[in-house]
Amino acid sequence: MSVDEITFGAEEAMEKAVEFMMHEFNAIRTGKASPALVENLDVHAYDSVMKLKQLALISAPEPRLLVIQPFDGSTVKDIERAINESRLGINPAVDGKIIRIPIPELSEERRRDLAKTVKQIAEESRVRVRSCRRTAMDASKKLEKDGDLTEDGLRDAEAEIQKLTDRFIADLDKHTATKETELMKI
């Protein structure tokens, strides 16, 4: 394994940490309707557990309304139960074979709780990025120990890995600040 392969692998892993955080952020309610809010809910249907996005078409025709159109009308009750059992704090209204979910305004207290959740998710992602850095640093040190890399090469590799880490941590911080601002905006 070469230094380039190590840094490339670290960069890929750090990108995945950022993507994971963004995916988690999409599931946090901001008072604005988004299909990502419910698409990964687990629904017990057909004697198994499936994601809602596998069972229905989810759309947001208005800023404060989600509409769920099940592919099979017999799953409406299962979808409604899954939404009611979720911790999203939203109440579905069944209208024949369509489920409408009005998205209410968030209270100030709920906004603060969600901001804390955003910070926790961001910190978990920072830990993932730092773990990627540690793995890459250890791999570089092993190359140096095996004689495949000089001391100067090791120092350069560590500097490159640190630059990557700083870039991804800054990216995480930027996305976190944006999400917190979005949450606190009325």
DABEL-V845028 format. One record per backbone hydrogen bond with DSSP energy under -1.0 kcal/mol. CO is the residue of the C=O (numbers start at 1). NH is the residue of the N-H. E is the energy in kcal/mol with one decimal. If there is no record, write none. Layout:
co-><CO,CO>
nh-><NH,NH>
e-><E,E>
This chain:
co-><2,3,4,5,6,7,8,9,10,11,12,13,14,15,16,17,18,19,20,21,22,25,34,35,35,38,39,41,43,43,45,48,50,51,52,52,55,57,59,62,63,64,66,67,68,69,72,73,75,76,77,78,79,80,81,93,95,98,99,100,101,107,108,109,110,111,112,113,114,115,116,117,118,119,120,121,122,123,124,125,126,127,128,129,130,131,132,133,134,135,136,137,138,139,140,141,142,143,150,151,152,153,154,155,156,157,158,159,160,161,162,163,164,165,166,167,168,169,170,171,172,173,174,175,176,177,178,179,180,181>
nh-><6,7,8,9,10,11,12,13,14,15,16,17,18,19,20,21,22,23,24,25,26,28,37,38,39,41,53,52,45,50,48,45,43,54,55,56,71,69,67,65,33,103,101,59,99,57,75,76,79,80,81,82,83,84,85,100,98,95,68,93,66,111,112,113,114,115,116,117,118,119,120,121,122,123,124,125,126,127,128,129,130,131,132,133,134,135,136,137,138,139,140,141,142,143,144,145,146,148,154,155,156,157,158,159,160,161,162,163,164,165,166,167,168,169,170,171,172,173,174,175,176,177,178,179,180,181,182,183,184,185>
e-><-2.0,-2.7,-2.5,-2.4,-2.3,-2.5,-2.4,-2.2,-2.5,-2.3,-1.9,-1.6,-1.8,-2.6,-2.6,-2.0,-2.4,-2.3,-2.4,-2.6,-1.8,-1.7,-2.2,-1.3,-1.9,-2.1,-2.1,-1.7,-1.0,-2.8,-1.4,-2.0,-3.5,-1.6,-1.5,-1.5,-2.7,-2.8,-3.1,-1.5,-3.3,-2.5,-3.0,-2.6,-2.7,-2.6,-1.9,-1.3,-2.6,-2.6,-2.4,-2.1,-2.2,-2.4,-2.2,-3.0,-1.4,-3.5,-3.1,-3.2,-2.2,-2.3,-2.0,-2.2,-2.5,-2.2,-2.0,-1.9,-2.4,-2.1,-2.2,-2.5,-2.4,-2.3,-2.3,-2.0,-2.3,-2.4,-1.9,-2.3,-2.7,-2.1,-2.0,-2.1,-2.6,-2.4,-2.3,-2.8,-2.6,-2.1,-2.2,-2.5,-2.0,-1.9,-2.1,-2.6,-2.3,-2.3,-2.4,-2.4,-2.4,-2.5,-2.8,-2.0,-2.4,-2.6,-2.3,-2.2,-2.1,-2.4,-2.8,-2.3,-2.4,-2.6,-2.2,-1.9,-2.5,-2.5,-2.3,-2.3,-2.4,-2.5,-2.1,-2.3,-2.6,-2.3,-2.4,-2.4,-2.4,-1.2>
